[in-house]
Amino acid sequence: MTDFSKPPLTPEQQLALLEARGLTVNDPERAQRLLEVNTLFRLSPYMRPFQDSNRCRLDNVRSAPAVGRG
């Protein structure tokens, strides 16, 4: 079995990471509830269209999508 060196992130940490990477969150409570049910790992494929095409990770969001109602 493989040992993972990175600890799992809590929903709060996942939300902070997304915001640090450029995601605009209009409703943090709703976004956190979403991350409690659907983790960042599960949502990341849906964010691919918003990624900067020169990078392969979610470190740089191209058009700053928003989560929650604004």
Contact map, one row per residue, 1 for C-alpha under 8 A:
1110000000000000000000000000000000000000000000000000000000000000000000
1111000000000000000000000000000000000000000000000000000000000000000000
1111100000000000000000000000000000000000000000000000000000000000000000
0111111000000000000000000000000000000000000000000000000000000000000000
0011111000000000000000000000000000000000000000000000000000000000000000
0001111100000000000000000000000000000000000000000000000000000000000000
0001111110000000000000000000000000000000000000000000000000000000000000
0000011111000000000000000000000000000000000000000000000000000000000000
0000001111111100000000000000000000000000000000000000000000000000000000
0000000111111100000000000000000000000000000000000000000000000000000000
0000000011111110000000000000000100110010000000000000000000000000000000
0000000011111111000000000000000100000000000000000000000000000000000000
0000000011111111100000000000000000000000000000000000000000000000000000
0000000011111111110000000000000000100001000000000000000000000000000000
0000000000111111111000000001001100100000000000000000000000000000000000
0000000000011111111100000000000000000000000000000000000000000000000000
0000000000001111111110000000000000000000000000000000000000000000000000
0000000000000111111111100000000000000000000000000000000000000000000000
0000000000000011111111111000000000000000000000000000000000000000000000
0000000000000001111111100000000000000000000000000000000000000000000000
0000000000000000111111100000000000000000000000000000000001111000000000
0000000000000000011111110000000000000000000000000000000000011001000000
0000000000000000011111111000000000000000000000000000000000001001111000
0000000000000000001001111100000000000000000000000000000000000001111000
0000000000000000001000111111001000000000000000000000000000000000011100
0000000000000000000000011111000000000000000000000000000000000000011111
0000000000000000000000001111111000000000000000000000000000000000001111
0000000000000010000000001111111100000000000000000000000000000000000100
0000000000000000000000000011111110000000000000000000000000000000000000
0000000000000000000000000011111111000000000000000000000000000000000100
0000000000000010000000001011111111100000000000000000000000000000001100
0000000000110010000000000001111111110000000000000000000000000000000000
0000000000000000000000000000111111111000000000000000000000000000000000
0000000000000000000000000000011111111110000000000000000000000000000000
0000000000100110000000000000001111111111000000000000000000000000000000
0000000000100000000000000000000111111110000000000000000000000000000000
0000000000000000000000000000000011111110000000000000000000000000000000
0000000000000000000000000000000001111111011000000000000000000000000000
0000000000100000000000000000000001111111111000000000000000000000000000
0000000000000100000000000000000000100111111100000000000000000000000000
0000000000000000000000000000000000000011111100000000000000000000000000
0000000000000000000000000000000000000111111110000000000000000000000000
0000000000000000000000000000000000000111111111100000000000000000000000
0000000000000000000000000000000000000001111111110000000001000000000000
0000000000000000000000000000000000000000011111110000000000000000000000
0000000000000000000000000000000000000000001111111000000000000000000000
0000000000000000000000000000000000000000001111111110000001000000000000
0000000000000000000000000000000000000000000111111110000001000000000000
0000000000000000000000000000000000000000000001111110000000000000000000
0000000000000000000000000000000000000000000000111111000000001111100000
0000000000000000000000000000000000000000000000111111101111011110000000
0000000000000000000000000000000000000000000000000111111100011100000000
0000000000000000000000000000000000000000000000000011111100000000000000
0000000000000000000000000000000000000000000000000001111100000000000000
0000000000000000000000000000000000000000000000000011111111110000000000
0000000000000000000000000000000000000000000000000011111111000000000000
0000000000000000000000000000000000000000000000000010001111110000000000
0000000000000000000010000000000000000000000100110010001111111000000000
0000000000000000000010000000000000000000000000000000001011111000000000
0000000000000000000011000000000000000000000000000011001011111100000000
0000000000000000000011100000000000000000000000000111000001111111100000
0000000000000000000000000000000000000000000000000111000000011111000000
0000000000000000000000000000000000000000000000000110000000001111100000
0000000000000000000001110000000000000000000000000100000000001111110000
0000000000000000000000110000000000000000000000000100000000001011111000
0000000000000000000000111100000000000000000000000000000000000001111100
0000000000000000000000111110001000000000000000000000000000000000111110
0000000000000000000000001111011000000000000000000000000000000000011111
0000000000000000000000000110000000000000000000000000000000000000001111
0000000000000000000000000110000000000000000000000000000000000000000111
